[in-house]
């Protein structure tokens, strides 16, 4: 089954809550998502999605996805779509770096593999653990009082894990953590995610000030070395995210005992193939994981669900349902949140059917 055509669609994903704010004054109102469509010589069609969190979060941006596909795509025409190993090796040889560009292509090929074999991608990823899995809700950066008020509303939607966006003024962040923690019920978990926003001396002040609060500290500083220095100053459970880009960083962090939990974003690793490899390494190392992506709509949510649901329950710290944050649905069949939990589709492939009326016209076509 050979790749005959690669197409891309651009779609805007507005937010129900108007905007999403995190460290350093960063904010996004509408996300720029790219849907990748791969047609084969057998007539089967697979879909993937890539949606960076704006151009100022990771080395990725919306129009860069499409530019990268236009560069990479011609090398893939005529190649076997379901031979994921050789295909990923070819992509890495044809385009150095730019993992996020490759993610939608790899995802679409997994969708094709599932459709060709009649299996869900979740089953192809190893099979599902349990009936569903737990989700977290991100609390966009606001005043301490407003963020604390959000907890009850999200709890009513079934969430029991809350990711608090901090990484601003340390004194304000200390109040954010304290006020939100005061709203938690038994069994709920709180993550203070700085998204690289603190300097070391600021992070040191924060972890000292909240030492008596049950809170996870996520990616306090920009570099791995800075985060490791804070890790050594606190006994809070520690999460690494932005500084983990691939297997070498995972192994280094494990050897240094730099983390208790790691955030695996599909597009940051280059697609489901490499994200699964990272997931399996973490399982063997006993490192818990948050399985997600930078952002996205229904297609990315379906892919996240497949990887998360096939992760051993005890090592899946949490995951996310990005399609519940937005106002636009781009595909039918995507998993939907049920009382703060999600389940992967049991249908072949990712289990989704794109809404072509929403996607509109192709912005890129290669054959």
C-alpha positions in Angstrom: 0.0 0.0 0.0 1.9 3.0 -1.3 1.5 6.7 -0.7 -0.1 8.3 -3.7 -1.0 11.7 -2.4 -0.3 13.9 0.6 -2.6 16.8 1.3 -2.9 19.3 4.1 -5.8 21.4 5.4 -5.5 24.4 7.7 -8.2 24.9 10.3 -8.6 27.5 13.1 -9.5 26.1 16.6 -11.0 28.9 18.8 -11.3 28.3 22.5 -14.5 28.1 24.5 -13.0 30.2 27.3 -11.7 32.9 24.9 -8.0 32.5 25.5 -5.3 30.2 27.0 -2.6 31.9 29.1 0.6 30.6 30.6 4.0 31.7 31.7 5.8 34.8 30.4 2.6 36.5 29.3 2.1 34.0 26.5 -1.5 33.7 25.3 -3.4 32.1 22.4 -7.0 32.8 21.4 -7.1 30.7 18.2 -4.9 27.7 17.5 -3.6 27.1 14.0 -4.0 23.3 13.3 -2.9 21.3 10.2 -4.8 18.2 9.2 -2.7 15.8 7.1 -4.4 13.5 4.6 -2.5 10.6 3.0 -4.1 8.8 0.1 -2.8 5.4 -1.0 -2.8 3.5 -4.3 -5.4 1.1 -2.8 -7.9 3.9 -2.1 -7.5 3.9 1.7 -7.0 7.4 3.2 -5.5 8.1 6.6 -5.5 11.3 8.7 -3.2 13.0 11.2 -3.1 16.4 12.9 -0.4 18.8 14.2 -1.2 21.8 16.3 1.6 23.8 17.9 0.9 25.8 21.0 1.6 29.1 19.2 5.1 30.0 17.8 6.6 30.9 21.2 6.2 27.7 23.2 8.4 25.1 21.5 10.4 25.3 18.2 7.3 24.8 16.2 4.6 27.0 14.5 1.5 26.4 12.4 2.6 27.5 9.0 5.9 25.7 9.6 4.0 22.4 9.6 2.8 23.0 6.1 6.1 24.4 4.9 7.8 21.3 6.3 5.4 18.9 4.6 5.9 20.6 1.3 9.6 19.9 1.7 9.3 16.4 3.0 6.3 15.1 1.1 7.9 14.5 -2.3 10.4 12.1 -0.7 7.5 9.9 0.5 5.4 9.6 -2.6 5.5 5.9 -3.7 6.7 4.7 -0.4 4.9 2.0 1.6 2.6 3.8 4.0 2.3 1.1 6.6 6.0 0.3 7.0 6.4 2.8 9.9 10.0 2.0 10.7 11.5 2.6 7.2 9.1 5.5 6.7 10.4 7.3 9.9 14.0 6.6 9.0 13.4 8.1 5.5 11.7 11.2 7.0 14.7 11.7 9.4 17.1 11.4 6.5 15.2 13.7 4.2 14.6 16.4 6.8 16.9 16.9 9.7 15.1 17.8 12.9 11.6 19.4 12.8 10.0 16.5 14.6 6.6 18.2 14.7 6.5 18.4 10.9 6.7 14.6 10.7 4.1 13.9 13.4 1.0 14.3 11.3 2.4 12.1 8.6 3.3 9.4 11.0 -0.1 9.7 12.7 -1.9 9.4 9.3 0.1 6.3 8.5 -0.9 4.6 11.8 -4.5 5.5 10.9 -3.9 3.7 7.6 -2.3 0.7 9.2 -5.4 0.3 11.5 -7.8 0.6 8.6 -5.8 -1.9 6.5 -5.7 -4.5 9.3 -9.2 -3.7 10.8 -7.6 -2.9 14.2 -7.8 0.2 16.3 -4.5 2.1 16.7 -4.9 1.5 20.5 -4.8 -2.2 19.9 -1.8 -1.8 17.6 -0.1 0.2 20.3 -0.3 -2.8 22.6 -3.9 -3.0 23.7 -6.0 -1.1 26.2 -5.7 -1.1 30.0 -9.0 -0.9 31.7 -12.2 0.7 30.4 -10.9 4.3 30.2 -8.3 6.6 31.7 -8.0 9.7 33.8 -7.8 13.3 32.4 -6.4 16.5 33.8 -7.8 20.0 33.3 -5.4 22.9 32.7 -6.3 26.1 34.6 -5.3 29.1 32.4 -3.2 31.7 34.2 -5.3 34.3 36.0 -5.5 35.9 39.4 -5.1 33.5 42.3 -8.7 34.0 43.3 -10.0 33.4 39.7 -8.0 30.2 39.3 -9.2 28.9 42.6 -12.8 29.6 41.6 -12.3 27.5 38.4 -11.7 24.3 40.4 -15.3 23.8 41.3 -16.5 24.2 37.8 -14.0 21.7 36.4 -14.8 19.3 39.2 -18.4 19.4 38.1 -17.2 18.2 34.7 -15.6 15.2 36.3 -12.0 16.3 36.5 -10.0 15.3 39.6 -6.5 16.4 38.4 -5.7 20.1 37.9 -2.7 21.6 36.1 -2.2 25.1 37.4 -0.5 27.5 35.0 2.1 29.4 37.0 5.6 30.6 36.0 4.9 34.3 36.5 5.7 36.5 39.5 6.8 34.1 42.3 4.8 35.8 45.0 1.7 35.7 42.9 2.4 32.0 42.0 2.8 31.1 45.6 -0.7 32.5 46.3 -2.1 30.7 43.2 -0.8 27.4 44.5 -2.0 28.0 48.0 -5.5 29.2 47.0 -6.1 26.4 44.5 -4.7 23.7 46.9 -7.2 25.0 49.5 -10.1 24.1 47.2 -9.0 20.5 46.5 -11.0 17.5 47.8 -9.5 14.2 49.0 -8.0 12.2 46.2 -7.5 15.1 43.8 -4.1 16.1 42.5 -2.6 19.4 41.8 0.3 20.2 39.3 2.0 23.6 39.3 3.2 23.9 35.8 5.7 26.8 35.3 6.3 26.0 31.6 9.9 27.1 32.0 8.8 30.5 33.4 10.9 30.8 36.6 14.6 31.6 37.1 16.3 29.3 39.5 16.2 31.7 42.4 12.5 32.3 41.8 11.7 28.6 41.6 13.7 28.0 44.8 11.6 30.5 46.6 8.3 29.0 45.3 9.1 25.4 46.3 10.3 26.5 49.7 7.1 28.6 50.3 4.8 25.7 49.3 6.8 22.9 51.0 3.8 21.9 53.1 1.4 21.6 50.2 0.8 18.4 48.3 1.6 19.7 44.8 3.6 18.4 41.8 6.2 20.8 40.4 6.4 20.8 36.6 9.2 22.2 34.4 10.1 25.2 36.7 13.0 26.5 34.6 14.1 26.6 30.9 17.0 24.2 30.9 17.4 20.7 32.1 20.3 21.7 34.3 18.3 24.4 36.0 15.4 22.1 36.6 17.7 19.5 38.1 19.0 22.1 40.5 15.5 22.7 41.7 14.7 19.0 41.9 17.6 18.7 44.3 16.2 21.4 46.6 12.6 20.0 47.0 10.9 16.8 47.9 7.8 17.6 45.8 7.1 15.1 43.1 8.7 16.5 40.0 7.6 16.6 36.3 9.7 17.3 33.3 8.3 18.4 30.0 9.8 21.0 27.7 13.4 19.9 28.1 12.6 16.3 27.2 12.8 16.0 23.4 13.7 12.3 22.8 15.3 9.2 24.1 18.7 10.6 25.0 17.1 13.2 27.3 14.8 10.5 28.8 17.7 8.3 29.6 19.7 11.1 31.1 16.9 12.3 33.3 16.3 8.7 34.5 19.9 8.2 35.3 20.0 11.6 37.2 16.8 10.8 39.0 15.6 14.2 37.7 11.9 13.4 37.5 9.1 11.3 38.9 6.8 12.0 35.9 7.5 13.0 32.3 5.3 14.6 29.8 5.3 12.9 26.4 3.9 15.1 23.7 3.3 13.2 20.4 4.4 15.9 18.0 7.5 16.8 20.1 8.8 13.3 19.6 7.9 13.2 15.9 4.7 11.1 15.9 3.1 8.1 17.4 6.0 5.7 16.4 8.6 7.5 18.5 6.1 8.6 21.2 5.3 4.9 21.7 9.0 4.0 21.9 9.4 6.7 24.6 6.3 5.4 26.4 7.7 1.9 26.4 11.0 3.0 27.7 9.3 4.9 30.6 7.3 1.8 31.4 10.5 -0.3 31.6 12.1 2.4 33.8 9.1 2.8 36.1 8.6 6.5 35.2 5.0 7.7 35.2 3.8 9.7 32.2 1.4 12.4 31.1 0.5 11.4 27.5 -0.7 14.3 25.4 0.4 16.7 22.6 1.1 20.5 22.4 -2.6 21.1 21.4 -5.1 20.0 18.8 -8.6 19.0 17.9 -10.5 15.8 17.4 -7.9 13.9 15.5 -5.1 14.6 17.9 -7.4 13.8 20.8 -8.1 10.4 19.1 -4.4 9.7 18.7 -3.6 10.8 22.3 -6.4 8.4 23.5 -4.9 5.5 21.6 -1.4 6.0 23.2 -2.7 6.8 26.6 -5.3 3.9 26.8 -2.6 1.4 25.8 -0.3 2.6 28.7 -0.3 0.6 31.9 -2.8 2.3 34.3 -0.3 2.6 37.2 2.2 4.5 35.0 -0.3 6.8 33.2 -0.3 9.8 35.5 -2.8 11.6 33.4 -3.8 12.7 29.9 -5.9 15.3 28.2 -9.0 15.8 25.9 -8.1 18.9 23.8 -11.3 18.6 21.8 -13.3 19.6 24.8 -11.4 23.0 25.0 -12.5 24.3 21.6 -15.6 25.4 19.8 -14.9 23.6 16.5 -15.2 19.9 15.8 -13.1 18.7 12.9 -14.0 15.0 12.9 -16.7 12.6 13.8 -16.0 9.6 16.0 -13.4 11.2 18.2 -13.4 10.2 21.9 -15.5 12.4 24.2 -14.9 13.1 27.9 -17.2 11.2 30.3 -17.0 12.4 33.9 -13.3 13.4 33.6 -12.2 10.2 31.8 -11.6 9.2 28.2 -11.5 6.0 26.2 -9.9 5.3 22.9 -12.0 4.3 19.9 -12.5 0.6 19.2 -13.0 1.3 15.5 -10.2 0.6 12.9 -7.5 3.2 12.7 -7.9 6.3 14.8 -11.7 5.8 14.6 -12.4 9.3 13.2 -14.0 10.7 10.0 -13.0 14.2 9.2 -15.7 16.8 8.7 -14.6 18.0 5.2 -17.0 20.9 5.3 -15.1 22.2 8.3 -11.7 21.5 6.9 -12.5 23.4 3.6 -10.1 23.4 0.7 -6.7 21.8 0.6 -3.9 24.3 1.2 -1.3 21.8 0.0 -1.4 18.8 -2.3 1.6 16.6 -3.3 1.4 13.6 -5.7 
